[in-house]
């Protein structure tokens, strides 16, 4: 049953109740005098008496939630191999030993490590004490560390994953009020 049919039935029932109530009230207020006036009015055709009921309707509004539809979301993950290209840089040290064999003079400060060729070569002096009648500091050799930079192309296979959402609209669930 739709809401407007039930509304019309309730209004019709309310109208009948109001009519019955008006009839009961009019019976109570009728006296002999009003009956006499009514009979006089019936004899006199020029006077017409009519009763008009005044009615009032009241409306009450209620709300309820109704499912209008549903949605189903499914997430898929795809894997796709791709080739990556990159340049990898590495550094290596080449060690070169240079024999010096020079004695340091008495009171001479031993040489400290130094850089040569704009910082590409680091020279580290190696000192040695030699047993002689007297002890002398001899610069035996220098170690030269040369920095070289190489670049190589590498190819690596990696798997990338990507997700997709599939959306499907579904009709609302029907709930039978049992």
Secondary structure, DSSP 8 states (H G I E B T S, - for coil): --HHHHHHHHHHHHHHHHHHHHHHHHHHH--HHHHHHHHHHHH-TT-----------------------EEEEEEEEEEEEEEEEEEEEEEEEEEEEEEEEEE--TT------EEETTTTEEEEEEEEEE-SSS-EEEEEEEEEEEEEEEEEEEEEEEEEEEEEEEEEEE--------
